[in-house]
Amino acid sequence: MDGFTALSIDFKTEKGRAAAVTATARKLSVIFYHMMTKKEPYKPFDFENIPEAKTRLIKKLQHKLASLNLAEGELKNMFQALTVSVT
């Protein structure tokens, strides 16, 4: 599945066809704008590098958590409150 098909399927399932068309058009215009301003070729999303994207996201979240200056007990309480048990 190419990137545009995956993108349009994602938008369609969330908001409906009209919103999917608008969101896809906006996404294409942003891609085009960045290609023109940065003078770089289009780089489609690489689905094979998802683990690296996940690692970057985890590091970003760790940095945000560190900036909150929460105590270890506060973090544990927060995550225990958010944990969902599956039975």
N, C-alpha and C positions, 0 to 999 in steps of 0.2 A: 504494500500500500504506500503510495507516495505521500509526501508531507501535506500537500494541499487537500487530498482526499481525507486524510486523517483529521486535518484541521476542520474541514467542513462537517464531517460526521460529528465531531466533538461539539461544535456550535449548534448543529441541528437538534441534537438530543437535549440540549439545555434550554434553548429559547424559542425554537420554532424556525420556520423557513426564512421569514423576512429578516429576522435578527441574524440568522446564519449568513445570508447574502451580504448584509451590511458589515458584519464582523470580518468576513472573508475579504471583502473589498478594502476594508481598512487595513487589514493585515498585509495585503498585497501592496497597498500604497506606502505603508511604513517600510516594507522590504525594499521597494523601488527607491524611496527617498534615501535610505541608508546606502544603497548601492551607488546612487549618484553622488551623494555628498562625500562618501568615503572612498569612492572610486575603487570599489572592491567587487569581485564577482559574487553572484548569489551562492550562499552556502546553505544547502538544505539541512534540516535537523537530522543529526546522525543518531538513529535509534539504537545503534550498537554501543554508543557511549553513554547510555542512561546511568550505569553505575557511577561514572565520573560526575555526572550532573547531580546525582543523589549525594555524593560525597561533598560537592561544593555547597549544596543546600544545607547539609548537616553542619558544616563549618560556619556557614552564615548564621544559622540558628544558635549555635554555641556562642558565637560572638554576641548576638543579641541578648542571650540569657546572661552572659557575663556582664553586659552593660547594665543590667537591671539590679546588680548587687544584691541578689537574694541569698539568704542563708541556706545551707544544705537542707535543713528541716523544712523550710518554706517550699523549696523545690519539690521535696518528697511529698509533702501534703498536696501540692498543686497537681502533681502527676497521679497520685493515688485517687484524687477526686475525678480526674479525667479518664482513668482506666475503666474500660468496659469489660465486665466478666462475661464469658461465653460458656453457657452450660448446655 
